[in-house]
Amino acid sequence: MNMRNILFLLPGILIGLTVHEFCHALAAYLLGDNTAKEQGRLSFNPIKHIDIVGFLFIVIAGFGWAKPVQFNPENLKSYRRDKAIIAAAGPVSNLVLALIFVAMLRGWMTLPGLLASSPRAEFILSVVYSSSFIVFMQGVYSAAMINLGLCVFNLLPLPPLDGSHIVFSGLNLKPETERNIMKIGMPLLFITIIVQNRLDITIIPIGKIVNALLRFLLPMTG
């Protein structure tokens, strides 16, 4: 990946990971647990959430992680329900962000039609379709793609992703059994992604799902 592509991806990655983890922390706080707040995770400061190694993996390998948000189960009124809500808060936040970025893109694409009868149309269009603004909108497109990817990826029911916590919340598993599954989940997920990248085969079709969603949300992109 060249430096130009990395610069396009960085804002979307930072925003996506920060809001994702903030919303985990916010959900836990609203459900009665102060653990994440006391650890400084109820913040929009990326430094509070970014794991350096996980961040580098995202930039270099296309997948990675942030610092997990911790919570105390004893502070939750309904452990299984609240655990699922806390887990879902992250991916849902990424979906909301993606839709915001998509709305910006759709507005930009439809601007010529909206300004057809405006006397200042030529000036406004010269600004919003200038080379610098186009670069900005390319960054917005990248942010939409990244946040859709974070949403889809984290909803997979594979340990230790958020989707697995949601699924486990609906199962009557012993805590020890759940911990054992989580222990083997991370290595298996890593191996799967590495094999997929090395052999150029599709095992977890995140890219295809994200591209399909973008084509649906942004039909003008083809």
Biotite code that builds the C-alpha atoms (Angstrom):
import biotite.structure as struc

atoms = struc.array([
    struc.Atom([0.000, 0.000, 0.000], chain_id="A", res_id=1, res_name="MET", atom_name="CA", element="C"),
    struc.Atom([1.489, 3.343, -1.065], chain_id="A", res_id=2, res_name="ASN", atom_name="CA", element="C"),
    struc.Atom([1.654, 6.453, 1.083], chain_id="A", res_id=3, res_name="MET", atom_name="CA", element="C"),
    struc.Atom([-1.165, 8.192, -0.838], chain_id="A", res_id=4, res_name="ARG", atom_name="CA", element="C"),
    struc.Atom([-3.591, 5.360, -0.088], chain_id="A", res_id=5, res_name="ASN", atom_name="CA", element="C"),
    struc.Atom([-2.523, 5.283, 3.560], chain_id="A", res_id=6, res_name="ILE", atom_name="CA", element="C"),
    struc.Atom([-3.221, 9.022, 3.903], chain_id="A", res_id=7, res_name="LEU", atom_name="CA", element="C"),
    struc.Atom([-6.701, 8.502, 2.471], chain_id="A", res_id=8, res_name="PHE", atom_name="CA", element="C"),
    struc.Atom([-7.379, 5.646, 4.885], chain_id="A", res_id=9, res_name="LEU", atom_name="CA", element="C"),
    struc.Atom([-5.975, 7.144, 8.093], chain_id="A", res_id=10, res_name="LEU", atom_name="CA", element="C"),
    struc.Atom([-8.811, 9.597, 8.914], chain_id="A", res_id=11, res_name="PRO", atom_name="CA", element="C"),
    struc.Atom([-11.477, 6.948, 8.374], chain_id="A", res_id=12, res_name="GLY", atom_name="CA", element="C"),
    struc.Atom([-9.580, 4.409, 10.464], chain_id="A", res_id=13, res_name="ILE", atom_name="CA", element="C"),
    struc.Atom([-9.003, 6.844, 13.337], chain_id="A", res_id=14, res_name="LEU", atom_name="CA", element="C"),
    struc.Atom([-12.604, 8.077, 13.327], chain_id="A", res_id=15, res_name="ILE", atom_name="CA", element="C"),
    struc.Atom([-14.039, 4.579, 12.980], chain_id="A", res_id=16, res_name="GLY", atom_name="CA", element="C"),
    struc.Atom([-11.989, 2.976, 15.749], chain_id="A", res_id=17, res_name="LEU", atom_name="CA", element="C"),
    struc.Atom([-12.380, 5.917, 18.133], chain_id="A", res_id=18, res_name="THR", atom_name="CA", element="C"),
    struc.Atom([-16.171, 6.165, 17.796], chain_id="A", res_id=19, res_name="VAL", atom_name="CA", element="C"),
    struc.Atom([-16.489, 2.357, 17.906], chain_id="A", res_id=20, res_name="HIS", atom_name="CA", element="C"),
    struc.Atom([-14.685, 2.079, 21.238], chain_id="A", res_id=21, res_name="GLU", atom_name="CA", element="C"),
    struc.Atom([-16.272, 5.246, 22.641], chain_id="A", res_id=22, res_name="PHE", atom_name="CA", element="C"),
    struc.Atom([-19.729, 3.769, 21.998], chain_id="A", res_id=23, res_name="CYS", atom_name="CA", element="C"),
    struc.Atom([-18.776, 0.520, 23.749], chain_id="A", res_id=24, res_name="HIS", atom_name="CA", element="C"),
    struc.Atom([-17.737, 2.627, 26.748], chain_id="A", res_id=25, res_name="ALA", atom_name="CA", element="C"),
    struc.Atom([-20.829, 4.830, 26.546], chain_id="A", res_id=26, res_name="LEU", atom_name="CA", element="C"),
    struc.Atom([-23.155, 1.818, 26.416], chain_id="A", res_id=27, res_name="ALA", atom_name="CA", element="C"),
    struc.Atom([-21.497, 0.302, 29.492], chain_id="A", res_id=28, res_name="ALA", atom_name="CA", element="C"),
    struc.Atom([-21.728, 3.619, 31.336], chain_id="A", res_id=29, res_name="TYR", atom_name="CA", element="C"),
    struc.Atom([-25.406, 4.083, 30.491], chain_id="A", res_id=30, res_name="LEU", atom_name="CA", element="C"),
    struc.Atom([-26.076, 0.535, 31.669], chain_id="A", res_id=31, res_name="LEU", atom_name="CA", element="C"),
    struc.Atom([-24.611, 1.312, 35.085], chain_id="A", res_id=32, res_name="GLY", atom_name="CA", element="C"),
    struc.Atom([-20.901, 0.441, 34.862], chain_id="A", res_id=33, res_name="ASP", atom_name="CA", element="C"),
    struc.Atom([-18.252, 3.149, 35.408], chain_id="A", res_id=34, res_name="ASN", atom_name="CA", element="C"),
    struc.Atom([-15.204, 0.982, 34.618], chain_id="A", res_id=35, res_name="THR", atom_name="CA", element="C"),
    struc.Atom([-14.574, 2.342, 31.121], chain_id="A", res_id=36, res_name="ALA", atom_name="CA", element="C"),
    struc.Atom([-15.214, 5.923, 32.250], chain_id="A", res_id=37, res_name="LYS", atom_name="CA", element="C"),
    struc.Atom([-12.712, 5.605, 35.089], chain_id="A", res_id=38, res_name="GLU", atom_name="CA", element="C"),
    struc.Atom([-10.173, 4.227, 32.599], chain_id="A", res_id=39, res_name="GLN", atom_name="CA", element="C"),
    struc.Atom([-10.599, 7.314, 30.413], chain_id="A", res_id=40, res_name="GLY", atom_name="CA", element="C"),
    struc.Atom([-12.357, 5.469, 27.604], chain_id="A", res_id=41, res_name="ARG", atom_name="CA", element="C"),
    struc.Atom([-15.420, 7.718, 27.551], chain_id="A", res_id=42, res_name="LEU", atom_name="CA", element="C"),
    struc.Atom([-13.510, 10.029, 25.239], chain_id="A", res_id=43, res_name="SER", atom_name="CA", element="C"),
    struc.Atom([-13.230, 10.982, 21.574], chain_id="A", res_id=44, res_name="PHE", atom_name="CA", element="C"),
    struc.Atom([-9.449, 11.216, 21.939], chain_id="A", res_id=45, res_name="ASN", atom_name="CA", element="C"),
    struc.Atom([-8.017, 8.510, 19.605], chain_id="A", res_id=46, res_name="PRO", atom_name="CA", element="C"),
    struc.Atom([-4.995, 8.057, 21.875], chain_id="A", res_id=47, res_name="ILE", atom_name="CA", element="C"),
    struc.Atom([-7.288, 6.628, 24.559], chain_id="A", res_id=48, res_name="LYS", atom_name="CA", element="C"),
    struc.Atom([-8.459, 3.867, 22.233], chain_id="A", res_id=49, res_name="HIS", atom_name="CA", element="C"),
    struc.Atom([-5.800, 3.085, 19.643], chain_id="A", res_id=50, res_name="ILE", atom_name="CA", element="C"),
    struc.Atom([-3.610, 0.043, 20.099], chain_id="A", res_id=51, res_name="ASP", atom_name="CA", element="C"),
    struc.Atom([-0.412, 0.796, 18.160], chain_id="A", res_id=52, res_name="ILE", atom_name="CA", element="C"),
    struc.Atom([0.189, -2.771, 16.978], chain_id="A", res_id=53, res_name="VAL", atom_name="CA", element="C"),
    struc.Atom([-3.466, -3.263, 16.048], chain_id="A", res_id=54, res_name="GLY", atom_name="CA", element="C"),
    struc.Atom([-3.496, 0.075, 14.220], chain_id="A", res_id=55, res_name="PHE", atom_name="CA", element="C"),
    struc.Atom([-0.404, -0.837, 12.192], chain_id="A", res_id=56, res_name="LEU", atom_name="CA", element="C"),
    struc.Atom([-1.997, -4.158, 11.278], chain_id="A", res_id=57, res_name="PHE", atom_name="CA", element="C"),
    struc.Atom([-5.029, -2.303, 9.892], chain_id="A", res_id=58, res_name="ILE", atom_name="CA", element="C"),
    struc.Atom([-2.861, -0.013, 7.778], chain_id="A", res_id=59, res_name="VAL", atom_name="CA", element="C"),
    struc.Atom([-0.520, -2.755, 6.526], chain_id="A", res_id=60, res_name="ILE", atom_name="CA", element="C"),
    struc.Atom([-2.626, -5.908, 6.466], chain_id="A", res_id=61, res_name="ALA", atom_name="CA", element="C"),
    struc.Atom([-6.163, -4.559, 6.230], chain_id="A", res_id=62, res_name="GLY", atom_name="CA", element="C"),
    struc.Atom([-7.303, -5.882, 9.614], chain_id="A", res_id=63, res_name="PHE", atom_name="CA", element="C"),
    struc.Atom([-6.450, -5.060, 13.202], chain_id="A", res_id=64, res_name="GLY", atom_name="CA", element="C"),
    struc.Atom([-7.864, -3.978, 16.530], chain_id="A", res_id=65, res_name="TRP", atom_name="CA", element="C"),
    struc.Atom([-8.145, -1.229, 19.142], chain_id="A", res_id=66, res_name="ALA", atom_name="CA", element="C"),
    struc.Atom([-7.866, -1.460, 22.917], chain_id="A", res_id=67, res_name="LYS", atom_name="CA", element="C"),
    struc.Atom([-10.824, -3.509, 24.167], chain_id="A", res_id=68, res_name="PRO", atom_name="CA", element="C"),
    struc.Atom([-13.255, -1.690, 26.452], chain_id="A", res_id=69, res_name="VAL", atom_name="CA", element="C"),
    struc.Atom([-13.543, -3.342, 29.846], chain_id="A", res_id=70, res_name="GLN", atom_name="CA", element="C"),
    struc.Atom([-16.644, -3.544, 32.004], chain_id="A", res_id=71, res_name="PHE", atom_name="CA", element="C"),
    struc.Atom([-17.585, -5.118, 35.322], chain_id="A", res_id=72, res_name="ASN", atom_name="CA", element="C"),
    struc.Atom([-20.417, -7.660, 34.911], chain_id="A", res_id=73, res_name="PRO", atom_name="CA", element="C"),
    struc.Atom([-21.398, -7.177, 38.551], chain_id="A", res_id=74, res_name="GLU", atom_name="CA", element="C"),
    struc.Atom([-22.492, -3.619, 37.773], chain_id="A", res_id=75, res_name="ASN", atom_name="CA", element="C"),
    struc.Atom([-24.938, -4.683, 35.061], chain_id="A", res_id=76, res_name="LEU", atom_name="CA", element="C"),
    struc.Atom([-28.580, -5.326, 35.878], chain_id="A", res_id=77, res_name="LYS", atom_name="CA", element="C"),
    struc.Atom([-29.037, -8.030, 33.237], chain_id="A", res_id=78, res_name="SER", atom_name="CA", element="C"),
    struc.Atom([-25.624, -9.442, 32.344], chain_id="A", res_id=79, res_name="TYR", atom_name="CA", element="C"),
    struc.Atom([-26.467, -11.295, 29.124], chain_id="A", res_id=80, res_name="ARG", atom_name="CA", element="C"),
    struc.Atom([-28.738, -8.589, 27.718], chain_id="A", res_id=81, res_name="ARG", atom_name="CA", element="C"),
    struc.Atom([-26.424, -5.732, 28.681], chain_id="A", res_id=82, res_name="ASP", atom_name="CA", element="C"),
    struc.Atom([-23.348, -7.562, 27.400], chain_id="A", res_id=83, res_name="LYS", atom_name="CA", element="C"),
    struc.Atom([-25.041, -7.911, 24.006], chain_id="A", res_id=84, res_name="ALA", atom_name="CA", element="C"),
    struc.Atom([-25.976, -4.214, 23.994], chain_id="A", res_id=85, res_name="ILE", atom_name="CA", element="C"),
    struc.Atom([-22.414, -3.165, 24.852], chain_id="A", res_id=86, res_name="ILE", atom_name="CA", element="C"),
    struc.Atom([-21.030, -5.438, 22.122], chain_id="A", res_id=87, res_name="ALA", atom_name="CA", element="C"),
    struc.Atom([-23.511, -4.196, 19.504], chain_id="A", res_id=88, res_name="ALA", atom_name="CA", element="C"),
    struc.Atom([-22.860, -0.508, 20.271], chain_id="A", res_id=89, res_name="ALA", atom_name="CA", element="C"),
    struc.Atom([-19.523, -0.527, 18.440], chain_id="A", res_id=90, res_name="GLY", atom_name="CA", element="C"),
    struc.Atom([-20.620, -1.973, 15.071], chain_id="A", res_id=91, res_name="PRO", atom_name="CA", element="C"),
    struc.Atom([-23.849, 0.063, 15.137], chain_id="A", res_id=92, res_name="VAL", atom_name="CA", element="C"),
    struc.Atom([-21.808, 3.243, 15.590], chain_id="A", res_id=93, res_name="SER", atom_name="CA", element="C"),
    struc.Atom([-19.720, 2.347, 12.536], chain_id="A", res_id=94, res_name="ASN", atom_name="CA", element="C"),
    struc.Atom([-22.874, 1.775, 10.493], chain_id="A", res_id=95, res_name="LEU", atom_name="CA", element="C"),
    struc.Atom([-24.207, 5.195, 11.531], chain_id="A", res_id=96, res_name="VAL", atom_name="CA", element="C"),
    struc.Atom([-20.894, 6.821, 10.607], chain_id="A", res_id=97, res_name="LEU", atom_name="CA", element="C"),
    struc.Atom([-20.873, 5.047, 7.243], chain_id="A", res_id=98, res_name="ALA", atom_name="CA", element="C"),
    struc.Atom([-24.391, 6.285, 6.493], chain_id="A", res_id=99, res_name="LEU", atom_name="CA", element="C"),
    struc.Atom([-23.368, 9.854, 7.387], chain_id="A", res_id=100, res_name="ILE", atom_name="CA", element="C"),
    struc.Atom([-20.417, 9.661, 4.994], chain_id="A", res_id=101, res_name="PHE", atom_name="CA", element="C"),
    struc.Atom([-22.633, 8.116, 2.313], chain_id="A", res_id=102, res_name="VAL", atom_name="CA", element="C"),
    struc.Atom([-25.128, 10.972, 2.753], chain_id="A", res_id=103, res_name="ALA", atom_name="CA", element="C"),
    struc.Atom([-22.287, 13.446, 2.223], chain_id="A", res_id=104, res_name="MET", atom_name="CA", element="C"),
    struc.Atom([-21.259, 11.639, -0.953], chain_id="A", res_id=105, res_name="LEU", atom_name="CA", element="C"),
    struc.Atom([-24.810, 11.465, -2.292], chain_id="A", res_id=106, res_name="ARG", atom_name="CA", element="C"),
    struc.Atom([-25.289, 15.168, -1.613], chain_id="A", res_id=107, res_name="GLY", atom_name="CA", element="C"),
    struc.Atom([-22.060, 15.959, -3.455], chain_id="A", res_id=108, res_name="TRP", atom_name="CA", element="C"),
    struc.Atom([-23.049, 13.788, -6.425], chain_id="A", res_id=109, res_name="MET", atom_name="CA", element="C"),
    struc.Atom([-26.506, 15.329, -6.767], chain_id="A", res_id=110, res_name="THR", atom_name="CA", element="C"),
    struc.Atom([-25.385, 18.925, -6.261], chain_id="A", res_id=111, res_name="LEU", atom_name="CA", element="C"),
    struc.Atom([-25.362, 19.866, -9.993], chain_id="A", res_id=112, res_name="PRO", atom_name="CA", element="C"),
    struc.Atom([-29.050, 18.992, -10.315], chain_id="A", res_id=113, res_name="GLY", atom_name="CA", element="C"),
    struc.Atom([-29.960, 20.864, -7.147], chain_id="A", res_id=114, res_name="LEU", atom_name="CA", element="C"),
    struc.Atom([-28.140, 23.993, -8.331], chain_id="A", res_id=115, res_name="LEU", atom_name="CA", element="C"),
    struc.Atom([-29.442, 23.916, -11.897], chain_id="A", res_id=116, res_name="ALA", atom_name="CA", element="C"),
    struc.Atom([-31.488, 27.109, -11.480], chain_id="A", res_id=117, res_name="SER", atom_name="CA", element="C"),
    struc.Atom([-29.149, 28.908, -9.084], chain_id="A", res_id=118, res_name="SER", atom_name="CA", element="C"),
    struc.Atom([-27.396, 32.044, -10.400], chain_id="A", res_id=119, res_name="PRO", atom_name="CA", element="C"),
    struc.Atom([-24.342, 31.138, -8.328], chain_id="A", res_id=120, res_name="ARG", atom_name="CA", element="C"),
    struc.Atom([-24.263, 27.537, -9.528], chain_id="A", res_id=121, res_name="ALA", atom_name="CA", element="C"),
    struc.Atom([-21.127, 27.930, -11.631], chain_id="A", res_id=122, res_name="GLU", atom_name="CA", element="C"),
    struc.Atom([-19.114, 29.397, -8.748], chain_id="A", res_id=123, res_name="PHE", atom_name="CA", element="C"),
    struc.Atom([-20.344, 26.850, -6.182], chain_id="A", res_id=124, res_name="ILE", atom_name="CA", element="C"),
    struc.Atom([-19.671, 23.915, -8.521], chain_id="A", res_id=125, res_name="LEU", atom_name="CA", element="C"),
    struc.Atom([-16.204, 25.246, -9.324], chain_id="A", res_id=126, res_name="SER", atom_name="CA", element="C"),
    struc.Atom([-15.442, 25.025, -5.601], chain_id="A", res_id=127, res_name="VAL", atom_name="CA", element="C"),
    struc.Atom([-17.016, 21.654, -4.750], chain_id="A", res_id=128, res_name="VAL", atom_name="CA", element="C"),
    struc.Atom([-15.584, 20.022, -7.871], chain_id="A", res_id=129, res_name="TYR", atom_name="CA", element="C"),
    struc.Atom([-12.147, 21.539, -7.502], chain_id="A", res_id=130, res_name="SER", atom_name="CA", element="C"),
    struc.Atom([-9.220, 19.134, -7.262], chain_id="A", res_id=131, res_name="SER", atom_name="CA", element="C"),
    struc.Atom([-8.732, 19.770, -3.529], chain_id="A", res_id=132, res_name="SER", atom_name="CA", element="C"),
    struc.Atom([-12.408, 19.175, -2.738], chain_id="A", res_id=133, res_name="PHE", atom_name="CA", element="C"),
    struc.Atom([-12.415, 16.010, -4.853], chain_id="A", res_id=134, res_name="ILE", atom_name="CA", element="C"),
    struc.Atom([-9.497, 14.733, -2.777], chain_id="A", res_id=135, res_name="VAL", atom_name="CA", element="C"),
    struc.Atom([-11.506, 15.482, 0.369], chain_id="A", res_id=136, res_name="PHE", atom_name="CA", element="C"),
    struc.Atom([-14.507, 13.559, -0.973], chain_id="A", res_id=137, res_name="MET", atom_name="CA", element="C"),
    struc.Atom([-12.241, 10.635, -1.855], chain_id="A", res_id=138, res_name="GLN", atom_name="CA", element="C"),
    struc.Atom([-11.306, 10.612, 1.814], chain_id="A", res_id=139, res_name="GLY", atom_name="CA", element="C"),
    struc.Atom([-15.012, 10.626, 2.704], chain_id="A", res_id=140, res_name="VAL", atom_name="CA", element="C"),
    struc.Atom([-15.559, 7.637, 0.385], chain_id="A", res_id=141, res_name="TYR", atom_name="CA", element="C"),
    struc.Atom([-12.689, 5.809, 2.079], chain_id="A", res_id=142, res_name="SER", atom_name="CA", element="C"),
    struc.Atom([-14.183, 6.606, 5.494], chain_id="A", res_id=143, res_name="ALA", atom_name="CA", element="C"),
    struc.Atom([-17.560, 5.210, 4.381], chain_id="A", res_id=144, res_name="ALA", atom_name="CA", element="C"),
    struc.Atom([-15.882, 2.037, 3.104], chain_id="A", res_id=145, res_name="MET", atom_name="CA", element="C"),
    struc.Atom([-13.784, 1.591, 6.262], chain_id="A", res_id=146, res_name="ILE", atom_name="CA", element="C"),
    struc.Atom([-16.727, 2.071, 8.624], chain_id="A", res_id=147, res_name="ASN", atom_name="CA", element="C"),
    struc.Atom([-18.887, -0.357, 6.670], chain_id="A", res_id=148, res_name="LEU", atom_name="CA", element="C"),
    struc.Atom([-15.984, -2.796, 6.856], chain_id="A", res_id=149, res_name="GLY", atom_name="CA", element="C"),
    struc.Atom([-15.628, -2.310, 10.615], chain_id="A", res_id=150, res_name="LEU", atom_name="CA", element="C"),
    struc.Atom([-19.361, -2.862, 11.067], chain_id="A", res_id=151, res_name="CYS", atom_name="CA", element="C"),
    struc.Atom([-19.531, -6.033, 8.962], chain_id="A", res_id=152, res_name="VAL", atom_name="CA", element="C"),
    struc.Atom([-16.275, -7.476, 10.284], chain_id="A", res_id=153, res_name="PHE", atom_name="CA", element="C"),
    struc.Atom([-17.107, -6.914, 13.950], chain_id="A", res_id=154, res_name="ASN", atom_name="CA", element="C"),
    struc.Atom([-20.576, -8.424, 13.565], chain_id="A", res_id=155, res_name="LEU", atom_name="CA", element="C"),
    struc.Atom([-19.112, -11.753, 12.465], chain_id="A", res_id=156, res_name="LEU", atom_name="CA", element="C"),
    struc.Atom([-19.913, -14.378, 15.150], chain_id="A", res_id=157, res_name="PRO", atom_name="CA", element="C"),
    struc.Atom([-16.239, -15.262, 15.488], chain_id="A", res_id=158, res_name="LEU", atom_name="CA", element="C"),
    struc.Atom([-14.372, -14.849, 18.795], chain_id="A", res_id=159, res_name="PRO", atom_name="CA", element="C"),
    struc.Atom([-13.232, -12.338, 19.926], chain_id="A", res_id=160, res_name="PRO", atom_name="CA", element="C"),
    struc.Atom([-15.281, -10.086, 17.619], chain_id="A", res_id=161, res_name="LEU", atom_name="CA", element="C"),
    struc.Atom([-18.359, -8.239, 18.869], chain_id="A", res_id=162, res_name="ASP", atom_name="CA", element="C"),
    struc.Atom([-20.637, -10.597, 16.980], chain_id="A", res_id=163, res_name="GLY", atom_name="CA", element="C"),
    struc.Atom([-19.449, -13.520, 19.091], chain_id="A", res_id=164, res_name="SER", atom_name="CA", element="C"),
    struc.Atom([-20.328, -11.662, 22.300], chain_id="A", res_id=165, res_name="HIS", atom_name="CA", element="C"),
    struc.Atom([-23.806, -10.986, 20.936], chain_id="A", res_id=166, res_name="ILE", atom_name="CA", element="C"),
    struc.Atom([-24.278, -14.655, 20.013], chain_id="A", res_id=167, res_name="VAL", atom_name="CA", element="C"),
    struc.Atom([-22.861, -15.943, 23.309], chain_id="A", res_id=168, res_name="PHE", atom_name="CA", element="C"),
    struc.Atom([-25.244, -13.646, 25.182], chain_id="A", res_id=169, res_name="SER", atom_name="CA", element="C"),
    struc.Atom([-28.098, -15.669, 23.751], chain_id="A", res_id=170, res_name="GLY", atom_name="CA", element="C"),
    struc.Atom([-26.562, -19.022, 24.686], chain_id="A", res_id=171, res_name="LEU", atom_name="CA", element="C"),
    struc.Atom([-26.477, -20.603, 28.095], chain_id="A", res_id=172, res_name="ASN", atom_name="CA", element="C"),
    struc.Atom([-22.752, -21.318, 28.105], chain_id="A", res_id=173, res_name="LEU", atom_name="CA", element="C"),
    struc.Atom([-20.703, -21.722, 31.237], chain_id="A", res_id=174, res_name="LYS", atom_name="CA", element="C"),
    struc.Atom([-18.262, -18.822, 31.786], chain_id="A", res_id=175, res_name="PRO", atom_name="CA", element="C"),
    struc.Atom([-15.341, -21.246, 31.596], chain_id="A", res_id=176, res_name="GLU", atom_name="CA", element="C"),
    struc.Atom([-16.554, -22.641, 28.261], chain_id="A", res_id=177, res_name="THR", atom_name="CA", element="C"),
    struc.Atom([-16.948, -19.140, 26.860], chain_id="A", res_id=178, res_name="GLU", atom_name="CA", element="C"),
    struc.Atom([-13.447, -18.167, 28.006], chain_id="A", res_id=179, res_name="ARG", atom_name="CA", element="C"),
    struc.Atom([-11.948, -21.271, 26.387], chain_id="A", res_id=180, res_name="ASN", atom_name="CA", element="C"),
    struc.Atom([-13.679, -20.493, 23.092], chain_id="A", res_id=181, res_name="ILE", atom_name="CA", element="C"),
    struc.Atom([-12.406, -16.919, 23.247], chain_id="A", res_id=182, res_name="MET", atom_name="CA", element="C"),
    struc.Atom([-8.838, -18.138, 23.824], chain_id="A", res_id=183, res_name="LYS", atom_name="CA", element="C"),
    struc.Atom([-8.745, -20.163, 20.607], chain_id="A", res_id=184, res_name="ILE", atom_name="CA", element="C"),
    struc.Atom([-10.849, -17.667, 18.656], chain_id="A", res_id=185, res_name="GLY", atom_name="CA", element="C"),
    struc.Atom([-8.169, -15.009, 18.148], chain_id="A", res_id=186, res_name="MET", atom_name="CA", element="C"),
    struc.Atom([-5.476, -17.377, 16.770], chain_id="A", res_id=187, res_name="PRO", atom_name="CA", element="C"),
    struc.Atom([-8.022, -19.014, 14.454], chain_id="A", res_id=188, res_name="LEU", atom_name="CA", element="C"),
    struc.Atom([-9.188, -15.625, 13.195], chain_id="A", res_id=189, res_name="LEU", atom_name="CA", element="C"),
    struc.Atom([-5.596, -14.552, 12.546], chain_id="A", res_id=190, res_name="PHE", atom_name="CA", element="C"),
    struc.Atom([-4.770, -17.768, 10.722], chain_id="A", res_id=191, res_name="ILE", atom_name="CA", element="C"),
    struc.Atom([-7.907, -17.492, 8.595], chain_id="A", res_id=192, res_name="THR", atom_name="CA", element="C"),
    struc.Atom([-7.155, -13.910, 7.540], chain_id="A", res_id=193, res_name="ILE", atom_name="CA", element="C"),
    struc.Atom([-3.462, -14.641, 6.861], chain_id="A", res_id=194, res_name="ILE", atom_name="CA", element="C"),
    struc.Atom([-4.347, -17.694, 4.750], chain_id="A", res_id=195, res_name="VAL", atom_name="CA", element="C"),
    struc.Atom([-6.937, -15.647, 2.864], chain_id="A", res_id=196, res_name="GLN", atom_name="CA", element="C"),
    struc.Atom([-4.424, -12.889, 2.108], chain_id="A", res_id=197, res_name="ASN", atom_name="CA", element="C"),
    struc.Atom([-1.521, -15.187, 1.276], chain_id="A", res_id=198, res_name="ARG", atom_name="CA", element="C"),
    struc.Atom([-3.422, -17.564, -1.005], chain_id="A", res_id=199, res_name="LEU", atom_name="CA", element="C"),
    struc.Atom([-5.676, -14.849, -2.428], chain_id="A", res_id=200, res_name="ASP", atom_name="CA", element="C"),
    struc.Atom([-8.818, -16.818, -1.645], chain_id="A", res_id=201, res_name="ILE", atom_name="CA", element="C"),
    struc.Atom([-12.067, -15.628, -0.084], chain_id="A", res_id=202, res_name="THR", atom_name="CA", element="C"),
    struc.Atom([-12.862, -17.183, 3.273], chain_id="A", res_id=203, res_name="ILE", atom_name="CA", element="C"),
    struc.Atom([-14.355, -14.163, 5.016], chain_id="A", res_id=204, res_name="ILE", atom_name="CA", element="C"),
    struc.Atom([-15.892, -12.070, 2.186], chain_id="A", res_id=205, res_name="PRO", atom_name="CA", element="C"),
    struc.Atom([-15.783, -8.701, 3.951], chain_id="A", res_id=206, res_name="ILE", atom_name="CA", element="C"),
    struc.Atom([-14.598, -6.847, 0.855], chain_id="A", res_id=207, res_name="GLY", atom_name="CA", element="C"),
    struc.Atom([-17.358, -8.279, -1.329], chain_id="A", res_id=208, res_name="LYS", atom_name="CA", element="C"),
    struc.Atom([-20.031, -7.456, 1.245], chain_id="A", res_id=209, res_name="ILE", atom_name="CA", element="C"),
    struc.Atom([-18.748, -3.888, 1.682], chain_id="A", res_id=210, res_name="VAL", atom_name="CA", element="C"),
    struc.Atom([-18.570, -3.324, -2.101], chain_id="A", res_id=211, res_name="ASN", atom_name="CA", element="C"),
    struc.Atom([-22.115, -4.650, -2.506], chain_id="A", res_id=212, res_name="ALA", atom_name="CA", element="C"),
    struc.Atom([-23.366, -2.331, 0.234], chain_id="A", res_id=213, res_name="LEU", atom_name="CA", element="C"),
    struc.Atom([-21.605, 0.647, -1.324], chain_id="A", res_id=214, res_name="LEU", atom_name="CA", element="C"),
    struc.Atom([-23.101, -0.133, -4.749], chain_id="A", res_id=215, res_name="ARG", atom_name="CA", element="C"),
    struc.Atom([-26.529, -0.265, -3.115], chain_id="A", res_id=216, res_name="PHE", atom_name="CA", element="C"),
    struc.Atom([-26.038, 2.941, -1.118], chain_id="A", res_id=217, res_name="LEU", atom_name="CA", element="C"),
    struc.Atom([-24.192, 4.779, -3.903], chain_id="A", res_id=218, res_name="LEU", atom_name="CA", element="C"),
    struc.Atom([-25.684, 3.455, -7.173], chain_id="A", res_id=219, res_name="PRO", atom_name="CA", element="C"),
    struc.Atom([-23.954, 6.200, -9.138], chain_id="A", res_id=220, res_name="MET", atom_name="CA", element="C"),
    struc.Atom([-20.591, 4.544, -8.356], chain_id="A", res_id=221, res_name="THR", atom_name="CA", element="C"),
    struc.Atom([-21.586, 1.518, -10.474], chain_id="A", res_id=222, res_name="GLY", atom_name="CA", element="C"),
])
